[in-house]
């Protein structure tokens, strides 16, 4: 009896044939490396907005997890941030103790060092802890850049 394929093309009815079509997962790990790529429209000011809703770090006083949404806006110059490396970079803070103000500025400094943008703003909106909601805004503006901020 011939083996039938399902809608995705995976053979049905033969476990040996079906297992040969399994996708091998490549393990990923947190990383402080930020990859970049060339700005495809260097002669134009335009804004790139990235939301990271699952940022976590640890409270340096209690060791309890702190959760935040990071909102990144930037006007690229010569380079743009590659998103997968940004995801792995953000993940690298998961087990790191940091005050909200310090970690927001550390991330902004690292991103500015990686891409040297014309303008960059990082807003970190930390979830309520102990009845307090913290939002930290940090900005970078290249010397001599006079464009309008997003």
C-alpha positions as CSV (number, residue, x, y, z in Angstrom):
1,X,0.0,0.0,0.0
2,X,1.5,3.4,-1.0
3,X,2.3,6.0,1.7
4,X,0.1,9.1,1.6
5,X,1.4,12.6,2.3
6,X,-0.5,15.0,4.4
7,X,-1.1,18.7,3.4
8,X,2.5,19.6,4.5
9,X,4.0,16.8,2.5
10,X,4.9,14.6,5.5
11,X,4.4,10.9,4.8
12,X,1.6,9.4,6.8
13,X,1.4,5.8,8.0
14,X,5.2,5.0,8.1
15,X,6.9,6.1,11.3
16,X,10.4,5.6,9.8
17,X,9.6,7.8,6.7
18,X,7.8,10.4,8.8
19,X,10.7,10.7,11.3
20,X,13.2,11.4,8.5
21,X,11.2,14.6,7.7
22,X,11.5,16.0,11.2
23,X,13.1,19.5,11.4
24,X,16.4,19.6,13.3
25,X,16.3,22.5,15.8
26,X,19.5,24.5,16.2
27,X,20.0,25.4,19.8
28,X,20.2,29.1,20.5
29,X,21.6,30.9,23.6
30,X,21.7,34.4,25.0
31,X,24.4,36.6,23.6
32,X,25.8,40.1,24.1
33,X,26.8,40.2,20.4
34,X,24.7,42.6,18.3
35,X,24.8,42.0,14.5
36,X,24.1,44.8,12.0
37,X,23.4,45.2,8.3
38,X,23.8,48.2,6.0
39,X,21.1,50.8,6.0
40,X,19.3,50.3,2.7
41,X,18.3,54.0,2.4
42,X,21.1,55.9,3.9
43,X,20.2,59.2,2.2
44,X,16.8,59.4,4.0
45,X,15.9,59.9,7.7
46,X,13.3,57.3,8.6
47,X,12.3,55.7,11.9
48,X,12.6,52.1,12.9
49,X,10.4,51.1,15.8
50,X,10.9,47.8,17.7
51,X,8.8,46.6,20.6
52,X,10.2,43.9,22.9
53,X,7.4,42.8,25.2
54,X,9.3,40.0,27.0
55,X,12.3,41.7,28.6
56,X,13.3,40.3,32.0
57,X,16.1,40.9,34.4
58,X,16.5,40.4,38.1
59,X,16.0,42.9,40.9
60,X,19.5,43.4,42.4
61,X,18.1,43.7,45.9
62,X,15.7,40.8,46.1
63,X,16.7,38.5,43.1
64,X,13.1,38.6,42.0
65,X,12.4,38.8,38.3
66,X,11.5,42.2,36.8
67,X,9.5,42.3,33.6
68,X,9.4,45.1,31.1
69,X,8.4,46.1,27.6
70,X,11.2,47.8,25.7
71,X,10.2,50.3,23.0
72,X,13.1,51.2,20.7
73,X,12.9,53.9,18.1
74,X,15.9,55.0,16.0
75,X,16.9,56.8,12.9
76,X,19.7,54.7,11.4
77,X,22.8,56.2,9.9
78,X,25.0,53.6,8.1
79,X,23.8,50.5,10.0
80,X,20.7,48.8,11.2
81,X,20.2,46.3,14.0
82,X,19.7,42.7,13.0
83,X,16.6,41.4,14.9
84,X,17.6,37.9,15.8
85,X,20.8,39.2,17.4
86,X,18.7,41.8,19.3
87,X,16.4,39.0,20.6
88,X,19.4,37.0,21.8
89,X,21.0,40.2,23.3
90,X,17.8,41.0,25.3
91,X,17.6,37.4,26.4
92,X,21.1,37.8,27.9
93,X,19.7,40.0,30.7
94,X,17.4,37.3,32.0
95,X,19.7,36.2,34.9
96,X,21.4,39.6,35.4
97,X,20.6,41.7,38.4
98,X,20.2,45.4,37.4
99,X,18.4,48.5,38.5
100,X,15.9,49.7,35.9
101,X,17.7,52.9,35.3
102,X,21.1,51.2,34.9
103,X,19.9,48.4,32.5
104,X,18.0,50.8,30.3
105,X,21.1,53.0,29.8
106,X,23.3,50.0,29.4
107,X,21.1,48.7,26.6
108,X,21.0,52.1,24.9
109,X,24.8,52.4,25.1
110,X,25.3,49.0,23.6
111,X,22.9,49.6,20.8
112,X,24.4,53.0,20.0
113,X,27.9,51.5,20.0
114,X,26.7,48.8,17.5
115,X,25.0,51.0,15.0
116,X,25.9,54.6,15.6
117,X,22.4,55.9,14.8
118,X,21.5,59.5,14.0
119,X,18.9,59.3,16.8
120,X,17.9,56.6,19.2
121,X,15.3,56.4,22.1
122,X,14.8,53.5,24.4
123,X,11.8,53.4,26.6
124,X,11.6,50.7,29.3
125,X,8.2,50.2,30.8
126,X,8.6,47.9,33.8
127,X,5.6,46.1,35.2
128,X,4.2,47.0,38.6
129,X,6.2,45.7,41.6
130,X,5.3,46.6,45.1
131,X,2.7,49.0,43.9
132,X,5.2,51.0,41.8
133,X,5.3,51.2,38.0
134,X,8.6,52.5,36.5
135,X,9.2,53.9,33.1
136,X,12.8,54.8,32.1
137,X,13.4,56.9,28.9
138,X,17.0,57.3,27.5
139,X,18.0,59.0,24.3
140,X,21.0,59.5,22.1
141,X,21.4,62.1,19.4
142,X,24.4,62.2,17.1
143,X,26.4,65.5,17.2
144,X,25.3,67.8,14.4
145,X,22.1,65.8,13.6
146,X,19.2,68.2,13.4
147,X,16.4,65.9,12.1
148,X,13.0,65.7,13.8
149,X,12.7,63.2,16.6
150,X,10.1,60.4,16.2
